[in-house]
């Protein structure tokens, strides 16, 4: 394959860093393909992918609804919660029927957490803000509740906040499927051969991280935003799971249903044809989550 440098961006988060450890540290053979890695928050990546700036990028599954004409989903690298996910929290307990009409701090409008909250309860007053400002806004009483993503899902109780609903648990109870939060996409203009190569390389990077967990976790700690090693390990174990190495049929069904329900609720403005890269990857012996 002709030598090529691809612009790749992943989320500024320990679980994504874990996945890309082998690529970042050049631990796997990628032939003539080289990866120029960038890290940024997920809503910024959603917006940049919408502009077609990146060859490969982490994106919210919600955002993929508006990217499907330009990007295909890679079958590896999913972030899904099987019975857990983004958490709605408040200073005091709030019953489900009391969520209606509340002022709620939320991350970006294209995040999967925002779509999930709207599917759970569409009648609320959204206050958009950076994900890492939401917890403080709830503590300060600036909003009635806040929708937490990333590592804040693990630490909110330390600030005295109360869980209102775990949207991943709610979704799993409603559908029997994991909640699809984030995936990785590749630009279709690269062509089938290069798209398949990218997919194989990402899978190999994930498999390498599983097989060299301590090293990959040490690398991921650089992006743990204040989590100690034990908490970072807990967070990575939550979102780097069986669906990460490959979506499988349940993972693909979850993506399709999540987007369909978004369309039905009017949150997504057009039907979405989900397209995955077919990389014809072979299972690697011994690779997988422990």
C-alpha positions in Angstrom: 0.0 0.0 0.0 1.2 3.5 -0.8 2.6 5.4 2.1 -0.1 7.7 3.6 -0.4 9.9 6.7 -3.9 10.0 8.2 -5.3 12.6 10.6 -6.8 10.8 13.5 -8.5 12.3 16.5 -9.8 10.5 19.6 -11.5 11.7 22.7 -9.5 13.2 25.5 -10.4 10.4 27.8 -8.6 7.4 29.4 -10.7 4.8 27.6 -9.9 6.2 24.1 -6.3 6.6 25.1 -6.2 3.0 26.1 -7.5 1.9 22.7 -4.9 4.0 20.8 -1.9 3.1 23.0 -0.4 0.7 20.5 -0.9 3.1 17.5 0.5 6.1 19.5 3.5 4.2 20.7 4.0 2.4 17.3 3.7 -1.0 18.8 2.0 -2.6 15.8 2.9 -2.8 12.1 0.7 -0.4 10.0 2.6 -0.9 6.8 2.7 2.3 4.8 0.0 4.0 6.8 1.0 6.5 9.5 -1.3 8.1 12.0 -1.0 11.7 13.2 -3.0 11.6 16.4 -4.9 14.5 18.0 -6.9 14.5 21.2 -9.9 16.7 21.9 -13.3 16.6 23.7 -16.0 14.7 22.0 -18.3 17.6 21.1 -15.5 19.3 19.4 -14.7 16.1 17.5 -18.4 15.9 16.5 -18.2 19.4 15.0 -14.9 18.8 13.3 -16.2 15.6 11.7 -19.2 17.4 10.4 -16.8 19.7 8.6 -14.9 16.7 7.2 -11.6 17.8 8.8 -10.5 14.4 10.0 -9.7 11.1 8.3 -10.6 9.1 11.3 -12.3 10.3 14.4 -14.1 9.4 17.6 -17.7 10.7 17.4 -20.9 10.4 19.4 -23.3 7.8 18.0 -25.9 10.6 18.0 -23.6 12.8 15.8 -23.1 9.9 13.4 -26.7 10.5 12.2 -25.4 13.6 10.5 -22.1 12.1 9.3 -23.3 8.9 7.6 -23.1 10.4 4.1 -19.3 11.2 4.6 -18.1 8.6 7.1 -18.6 4.9 7.8 -18.4 3.4 11.3 -15.4 1.3 12.1 -16.6 -2.1 13.6 -14.0 -1.7 16.4 -13.6 1.0 19.1 -17.2 1.3 20.4 -17.9 2.8 23.8 -21.1 1.2 25.1 -22.6 0.7 28.6 -24.2 -2.6 29.3 -26.6 -1.5 32.1 -24.8 1.7 32.9 -24.1 5.0 31.2 -24.4 8.8 31.6 -26.0 9.8 34.9 -28.4 12.5 35.7 -27.6 13.9 39.2 -29.0 16.6 41.5 -28.3 18.0 44.9 -31.4 16.2 46.3 -33.3 13.1 45.1 -35.8 13.8 42.3 -38.5 11.4 41.2 -38.8 10.6 37.5 -42.1 12.5 37.1 -40.5 15.5 38.8 -37.7 15.7 36.1 -40.2 17.3 33.7 -39.6 21.0 33.2 -36.4 21.1 35.3 -33.4 23.2 34.3 -30.7 20.6 33.4 -27.1 21.2 32.5 -26.1 19.0 29.5 -23.1 18.4 27.4 -23.1 19.2 23.7 -26.3 18.8 21.6 -24.8 16.1 19.4 -23.7 13.9 22.3 -25.3 10.5 22.8 -26.0 11.4 26.4 -28.1 14.4 25.3 -30.1 12.2 22.9 -30.6 9.5 25.6 -31.9 12.1 28.1 -34.4 13.4 25.5 -35.6 9.8 24.9 -36.0 9.4 28.7 -37.7 12.7 29.3 -38.1 15.2 26.4 -39.7 18.0 28.5 -36.8 19.9 30.3 -34.9 23.1 30.0 -31.5 22.3 28.6 -28.5 24.5 29.6 -25.6 23.6 27.3 -22.1 23.8 28.8 -18.8 22.0 28.7 -19.0 18.5 30.2 -16.5 19.3 32.9 -18.4 22.3 34.2 -21.7 20.5 34.8 -21.0 19.0 38.2 -19.9 22.3 39.6 -23.1 24.0 38.2 -25.2 21.5 40.0 -23.3 21.9 43.3 -23.6 25.7 43.0 -27.4 25.5 42.4 -27.2 27.1 39.0 -29.3 24.3 37.6 -31.7 21.8 39.0 -29.8 18.8 37.7 -26.9 17.9 35.5 -26.1 15.1 33.0 -22.7 13.7 33.7 -20.4 11.9 31.2 -16.8 10.7 31.3 -15.1 10.2 34.6 -17.7 12.5 36.4 -19.9 9.4 36.4 -17.6 7.9 39.1 -17.0 10.9 41.3 -20.3 12.8 41.7 -21.1 11.3 45.1 -17.9 12.8 46.5 -19.5 16.2 45.9 -22.7 15.1 47.8 -24.8 14.8 44.6 -27.6 12.3 44.3 -28.3 10.0 41.4 -31.6 10.7 39.6 -31.3 8.1 36.8 -28.6 6.1 35.2 -29.5 6.4 31.5 -27.6 3.3 30.5 -29.5 1.2 33.1 -32.8 2.8 31.9 -32.0 2.1 28.2 -31.0 -1.5 28.9 -34.2 -2.0 30.9 -36.3 -0.6 28.0 -34.5 -2.5 25.2 -32.4 -5.3 26.5 -29.5 -3.7 24.7 -26.4 -1.8 25.6 -26.5 2.0 25.3 -24.3 3.1 22.3 -22.4 6.2 23.3 -19.3 6.7 21.1 -17.8 5.1 18.0 -15.0 5.7 15.6 -15.6 6.7 12.0 -13.4 6.7 8.8 -13.9 9.0 5.8 -15.4 7.2 2.9 -13.3 9.3 0.4 -10.2 7.2 1.5 -11.6 4.3 -0.5 -12.4 0.7 0.5 -8.8 -0.6 0.7 -7.5 2.1 3.0 -10.7 2.1 5.1 -10.3 -1.7 5.7 -6.6 -1.1 6.6 -7.6 1.5 9.1 -10.2 -0.8 10.6 -7.7 -3.7 10.9 -5.1 -1.4 12.5 -7.6 -0.1 15.1 -8.6 -3.6 16.0 -4.9 -4.6 16.3 -4.3 -1.6 18.6 -7.3 -2.6 20.8 -6.2 -6.2 20.9 -2.6 -5.1 21.9 -4.0 -3.0 24.7 -6.0 -6.0 26.1 -2.9 -8.2 25.9 -0.7 -5.5 27.5 -3.2 -4.0 29.9 -0.8 -2.6 32.5 1.2 -0.7 29.9 -1.9 0.5 28.1 -3.4 1.7 31.4 -0.2 3.5 32.4 -0.4 5.4 29.1 -4.1 6.1 29.6 -3.4 7.6 33.0 -1.9 10.7 31.2 -5.5 11.6 30.2 -7.3 10.5 33.4 -8.1 14.1 34.6 -7.4 13.6 38.2 -8.5 9.9 38.6 -6.1 7.7 40.5 -4.9 4.5 39.0 -7.7 2.4 40.6 -10.4 4.8 39.4 -9.0 5.1 36.0 -8.8 1.3 35.7 -12.5 1.1 36.8 -13.5 3.6 34.2 -11.6 1.9 31.4 -13.1 -1.5 32.4 -16.6 0.1 32.1 -16.2 1.3 28.6 -13.5 -0.9 27.1 -15.5 -4.1 27.0 -16.7 -6.9 24.7 -18.3 -4.4 22.3 -15.0 -2.4 21.9 -13.1 -5.2 20.1 -16.2 -5.7 17.9 -19.7 -4.4 18.0 -21.2 -7.8 17.3 -24.8 -8.1 16.4 -26.1 -6.8 19.7 -24.0 -3.7 19.4 -25.0 -3.1 15.8 -28.7 -3.6 16.8 -28.2 -1.1 19.6 -26.9 1.6 17.3 -29.7 1.1 14.8 -32.4 1.2 17.5 -30.9 4.2 19.3 -30.9 6.2 16.0 -34.3 5.0 15.0 -35.8 6.2 18.3 -34.0 9.5 17.9 -35.7 9.9 14.5 -39.1 8.9 15.9 -38.7 11.4 18.7 -37.8 14.2 16.3 -34.4 14.6 17.8 -32.7 13.4 14.6 -34.0 15.1 11.5 -33.7 12.3 8.9 -33.6 8.5 8.7 -30.1 7.1 9.1 -28.6 4.3 7.1 -25.9 2.8 9.3 -22.8 1.7 7.4 -19.9 -0.3 8.9 -16.6 -1.0 7.3 -16.1 -4.6 6.5 -12.5 -5.3 7.3 -12.8 -9.1 7.3 -10.7 -9.2 10.4 -9.7 -12.5 11.9 -10.0 -13.1 15.6 -6.6 -13.0 17.3 -5.9 -15.8 19.7 -6.0 -14.8 23.2 -7.0 -11.2 22.5 -10.0 -9.7 24.3 -11.1 -8.1 27.5 -10.4 -9.8 30.8 
